[in-house]
């Protein structure tokens, strides 16, 4: 694909991927106690620091993707986070029945997001960035 379409596609992809993490980070920050309860239910150690770190990562990396700075690093960090979180929270292989199906669908959707983030990490931001 030739410029400028390539960079426009990358910008749209960056925006689509970033909104997931930006909204998630903001929700975890706004509904902090609920996020702590969710992390505890998922048996995440050091719950309070883990929620704080998650909020910071989600918001900072999402803004990096939107603005176009540290795009490769942000995408890679979010891909690793999503892989670990999916493995930890959506462990469908330990479930049965409808819950197994539901959690496997979540895991597959997260796998697609990880793929998009890895592609973005490989290609970089493109030419359309707010801070060159």
LINTA-V469098 format. One record per backbone hydrogen bond with DSSP energy under -1.0 kcal/mol. CO is the residue of the C=O (numbers start at 1). NH is the residue of the N-H. If there is no record, write none. Layout:
CO & NH
CO & NH
//
This chain:
2 & 6
4 & 8
5 & 9
6 & 10
7 & 11
8 & 12
9 & 13
10 & 14
11 & 15
12 & 16
13 & 17
14 & 18
15 & 19
17 & 21
18 & 22
19 & 23
20 & 24
21 & 25
22 & 26
23 & 27
24 & 28
25 & 29
26 & 30
27 & 31
31 & 35
32 & 36
33 & 37
34 & 38
35 & 39
36 & 40
37 & 41
38 & 42
39 & 44
40 & 43
46 & 50
47 & 51
48 & 52
49 & 53
50 & 54
51 & 55
52 & 56
53 & 57
54 & 58
55 & 59
56 & 60
57 & 61
58 & 62
59 & 63
60 & 64
61 & 65
62 & 66
63 & 67
64 & 68
64 & 69
67 & 130
70 & 74
71 & 75
72 & 76
73 & 77
74 & 78
75 & 79
76 & 80
77 & 81
78 & 82
79 & 83
80 & 84
81 & 85
82 & 86
83 & 87
84 & 88
85 & 89
86 & 90
90 & 92
91 & 94
92 & 95
97 & 101
98 & 102
99 & 103
100 & 104
101 & 105
102 & 106
103 & 107
104 & 108
105 & 109
106 & 110
107 & 111
108 & 112
109 & 113
110 & 114
111 & 115
112 & 116
113 & 117
114 & 118
115 & 119
116 & 120
117 & 121
118 & 122
119 & 123
120 & 124
127 & 129
//
